[in-house]
Amino acid sequence: MVQIGNVAILLALATCTYAVAASLYGGLTRRRDAIASGENAAWAAWGLVSIASFVLLHALITNDFSLKYVASYTSTTLPLRYRMAALWVAWKAPFYSGFCS
């Protein structure tokens, strides 16, 4: 499951980079197809970040302490609602650094 989160967040980074580049190119050259491609890439990036978020939420719920983020902000004694709320605990950059460690 963790590998899915890793792949999703790395693909989201690449997709965001493409979205910005395609949108800038389309805006500078007034090509609507490039602008539309950038917009679609932004939606794809949103989907990929959503997948990574669900993977992290699953890790929090199931106490998957192989992730640094889960080990840092939860414990086995926390009730489920607090483990789920831990998704929003550490708002520091990069937010999904737990996947990469």
C-alpha positions in Angstrom: 0.0 0.0 0.0 2.8 2.4 0.8 4.3 1.9 -2.6 1.0 3.0 -4.2 1.2 6.2 -2.1 4.8 6.8 -3.2 4.1 6.3 -6.9 0.9 8.4 -6.7 2.7 11.4 -5.1 5.7 11.2 -7.5 3.3 11.0 -10.5 1.4 13.9 -9.0 4.6 16.0 -8.9 5.4 15.1 -12.5 1.8 15.8 -13.6 1.8 19.2 -11.8 5.0 20.1 -13.6 3.5 19.2 -16.9 0.2 21.0 -16.1 2.1 24.2 -15.4 4.3 23.9 -18.5 1.4 23.1 -20.8 -0.7 25.9 -19.4 2.1 28.4 -19.8 2.9 27.3 -23.3 -0.7 27.4 -24.2 -1.2 30.8 -22.8 1.9 32.3 -24.4 1.1 30.8 -27.9 -2.7 31.1 -27.5 -3.2 27.4 -28.2 -6.4 26.2 -26.6 -5.4 22.5 -27.0 -2.3 23.1 -24.8 -4.4 25.0 -22.2 -6.9 22.2 -22.1 -4.2 19.6 -21.7 -2.8 21.6 -18.8 -6.2 21.7 -17.2 -6.7 18.0 -17.6 -3.3 17.4 -16.1 -4.3 19.5 -13.1 -7.4 17.3 -12.6 -5.2 14.2 -12.9 -2.8 15.6 -10.3 -5.8 16.2 -8.0 -6.8 12.5 -8.4 -3.3 11.3 -7.7 -3.0 13.4 -4.5 -6.4 12.1 -3.5 -5.1 8.5 -3.9 -2.0 9.3 -1.8 -4.2 10.9 0.9 -6.4 7.8 1.0 -3.3 5.6 1.3 -2.0 7.7 4.2 -5.4 7.7 5.8 -5.5 3.9 5.5 -2.0 3.7 7.1 -3.2 5.9 10.0 -6.3 3.8 10.6 -4.5 0.5 10.5 -1.5 1.7 12.6 1.0 1.1 9.8 4.1 2.2 11.7 6.4 1.6 8.8 5.6 5.2 7.7 7.5 7.8 9.6 4.4 10.1 9.6 2.2 7.4 11.2 4.9 6.6 13.8 5.3 10.3 14.6 1.7 11.3 15.1 -0.3 8.3 16.2 -0.1 5.4 18.7 -2.0 2.2 19.2 -3.8 3.7 22.2 -5.4 6.5 20.2 -9.1 6.2 19.4 -10.0 5.8 15.7 -11.3 9.4 15.3 -8.0 10.8 16.6 -6.0 8.6 14.3 -8.1 9.8 11.3 -7.6 13.4 12.5 -3.9 12.9 12.4 -4.0 13.3 8.7 -4.2 17.0 9.2 -1.8 17.3 12.2 1.6 18.0 10.6 1.1 20.9 8.1 4.8 21.3 7.3 6.5 20.9 4.0 6.6 18.4 2.4 3.2 17.2 3.7 3.7 13.7 2.4 7.3 13.3 3.5 6.3 10.2 5.3 6.0 8.3 2.1 9.6 9.0 1.1 11.2 7.7 4.3 
